[in-house]
Structure formats: C-alpha cells, structure tokens
Amino acid sequence: MPATMPRMRAREKAVFRMPTITRARHRTWVAMHRWWRRARRPARRLLLLGLALVMLYGLWPYATLWSLNRALAQDDETTLERLVDLDAIRDELARRLNKERPSAIDGLSDDFIEWLESGIRYHGVHALERIVTLDWVRAQLTARALPGEDFPPLLVTGFFESPRNFRARIGHRNAEPVILRLHLDRRGWRVSTLYY
C-alpha cells in the first residue's frame, strides 16, 4: 500500500496541474474577485446615487409645472417670466407658419389658426411680438381649468421627447388641450412652445 501512495500523488499532481493560460486566467479571476470585494460597497453607493439622480431629473419638469401653476395662482409675474421663454414660443410659431422651416409643433387647431390670422391681419409683420405675451400665456394655461381648479391636475400626459425636451398636454380629456413643451437650458426647464 505505501508503494502505491507516491504513484497516486504523482497522478493527482498531473491531473491538477494547470496549463499556463489557465493559471493566468485563474490569477486574473482571483484579482478581479479581490477588487470586487473592495469596490462592491462604493460601487453600490454610486449606483444608488445614479438612480437617485435619474429619478430627480425625471421629476424636475413636473416640479417646473408645479412652480408654473403656483406662479399663475398667485399672479407671480417674476416667476412666470423666469419659467416662460416668450422668444422661443414666438420663434416656434414663426417656424410653424413658415412651411420651409422645421417645427416642433405638430398640428394647430382651427381656433388657434383663426387667432393667428386675425392677429396677423391686425398687427401685420410684428403680430407675434404683440399677441404672444405673458398675459396670453396665462390666459391659455388658465382657460382649460374649471373655476377654482389649477392646471396640473388637468395634466393629461407628460413625457420626455429627448433629455432636454419635455412635452405636456393640459386640459380635460374631452376638451381640446393646450400643448406645451419645456426645454432645458442654462436657466432650467422653461416653456418654449405653447399651442392648442
């Protein structure tokens, strides 16, 4: 029996001897495992932080709509001016009127087209500067609400078109909604398109 033991050990060594490539892979795997044990907790924290940031980013346009609602309810002209980009709204309407330029506006309602035509007939070339004002924005956003009702409960849909553009439909489901588009710039989310 003792004579066969060295032969068995030699066979076991032969069986368990790893090729050079396998040993290198094994060392790599062991090193990665050790690294992961050290980095697991910080990686988990970074993942949680990333998820929290994504959730906050997703809620940011809704917070802007809420701020817009508060500004309308309290007649806060300063906040309204900060949240509404009148130049961008006018530019987008001018793009829509010019058939050769691309526009983010899908389709306009007949009432909106009539309102634009009458404004152009009355004011001429500078119609958009004179009729698209903060008072007009306020009137469009509050016109779809019932008496004593704010507009965010009337938010029919809201979704990201891209990381910097958010589209919202405001109004009752069976009525014609106002469509507004928020754009993210250096000053935060601002209303850049408004039509119905």
HELIX and SHEET records of a PDB file:
HELIX    1   1 THR A    4  PHE A   16  1                                  13    
HELIX    2   2 THR A   20  ALA A   73  1                                  54    
HELIX    3   3 GLU A   77  LEU A   83  1                                   7    
HELIX    4   4 LEU A   86  LEU A   97  1                                  12    
HELIX    5   5 ASP A  110  HIS A  123  1                                  14    
HELIX    6   6 GLY A  124  HIS A  126  5                                   3    
HELIX    7   7 ALA A  127  ILE A  131  1                                   5    
HELIX    8   8 LEU A  134  ALA A  143  1                                  10    
HELIX    9   9 PRO A  152  LEU A  154  5                                   3    
SHEET    1   A 4 LEU A 155  SER A 162  0                                        
SHEET    2   A 4 ASN A 165  ILE A 170 -1                                        
SHEET    3   A 4 VAL A 178  ASP A 185 -1                                        
SHEET    4   A 4 GLY A 188  TYR A 195 -1                                        
END                                                                             
